[in-house]
């Protein structure tokens, strides 16, 4: 039997070894370990080179495959870059033979739009060189490319710096690398920016999207930064993306592009940002309202950053998908005062979705002010009452200075009945009721004496948490603003005579966040709260900071001590139950 060697391994296994080799160095563009591995022997070379060339940061490695008598890197003078590539003669088909061999190995490439050939900005592709390459090189450049990324926004600074150099004919300015030569039938994921054309030239945004849909019909994921605001695309420009599953955009979308996305039959995930309604680049009037247009029929996940809450309500009213289960809305208000009815109408719109019975994740957030905000206003319980129709909800998060819901005990009881599968319940509030900046620890803390009549004070009591524990066995993390002084007598009765169900099925809650809750700064209040929390949540591992911080830290320490006692009690109850079961079985014999 011949001794085993690395050459006896299959090419697939060698590829897997090469993939894991030097992974950390590859992230920084250093592939020395894989390159050394590829030169071991001819049998190993082919699969390792496939891995080595599968992911590129720029065109520089491919440019080095061209003959040295065809391409040269010339010094670029005082323009701030080291070299620029030039063609020494007219190319022919034979010049690109080696280029094509290595180009077939590339599966993923990341480019910098404005003329950068490599990982750094020291190698520049001029417009003349790029035009010659596009005309003569086989297309698509990378026939097996699956993922294309063009980092336009990061390279814009360098492009502007090059333009400021005022290069003359000897040192021409860098080009903008076009997208079309990279499009192929195997492309699955693409990320790029649609720029505005130079002054006096027609826009090519629509042509780019139509060309991509025609040449790459199998595209599944598209990340787009849209900057061509003066030439918005038509919805029909996107009709060819019939296999598109995921779309994301970090910039605002025009109405035409959003409408075109809504007509795609297989779009399941969408992350978008929408500009303020009424601007010159957005015309909401032309967008179809209601569900008669049948928009977004297959949407499963929606994440949106919006400025106008009325627009959000109207947009949600156009979604027809019956499988939408994940909704995250970040509201960035452009005005300081927003009526409570608008947030309530948003919750009504979500509850009226065709998929309201299948929604498992919901997050409605507004930016949190880093400084004390005297305009803080707590929202009443009725604001989130429509969400009780989401009977499969597992994760709910509402937070921000302008979307802080102050629920009462009745609403907590209704939530425990409506959401038996809830796992995360985060109704975040603020500490601004304390009358001082919550981020300034030097200000003395004096809790208000009469919080009952003030609408911006917590309404829930400690005893109101009991239904959540008894009816929501999967709850692991929650935030509910609580006034520990409400229904204090009932809290003491529960400590003295806890329900038997609390011992029969311990809660799985691990984290309780305290911001927004009221706690009197005295030892008896801290001990009462710690005793109640350890009784209700024997597995509690952490308490988020609240005001006063020293009191909540003391509560956390007491909870840790009492938690050990609760764990001993649980083990004793379990041992007792086993002993009784054993004695009962032996008695039957």
Buried (B, 14 or more C-beta within 10 A) or exposed (E): EEEEEEEEBEEEEBBBBBBEBBEEEBEEEEBEBBEEBBEEEEBBBEBBBBBBBBBBBBBBBBBBBBBEEBBEBEEBEEBBBEBBBBBEEEBEEEBBEBBBEBBBBBBBBBBBBBBBBBBBBBBBBBEBBBEBBBEBBEBBBBBBBBBBBBBBEEBBEBBEBBEEBEBEEEBBBBBBBBBBBBBBEEBBBBBBBBBEEEEEEEBBBBEBBBBBBEBBBEBBBBBBBBBBBEBBBBBBBBBBBBBBBBBBBBBBBBBBBBBBBBBBEEBBBBBBBBBBBEEEBBBBEEBBEEBEBEBBBBBBBBBBBBBBBBBBBBBBEBBBBBEBBBBBBBBBBEEEEBEEEBBBBBBBBBBEBBBBEBBBBBBBBBEEBEEBBEEBBBBBBEBBBBBBBBBBBBBBBBBBBBBBBBBBBEBBBBBBEBBBBBBBBBBBBBBBBBEBBBEEEEBEBEBEEEBEEEEBBBBBBBBBBBBBBBBBEEBBBBBBBBBBBBBBEBBBEBBEEBEEEBBEEBBBBBBBBBBBBBBBBEEEBBBBBBBBBBBBBBBBEEBBBBBBEEBBBBBBEBBBEBBEEBBEBBEEEEEEEEEEEEEEEEEEE
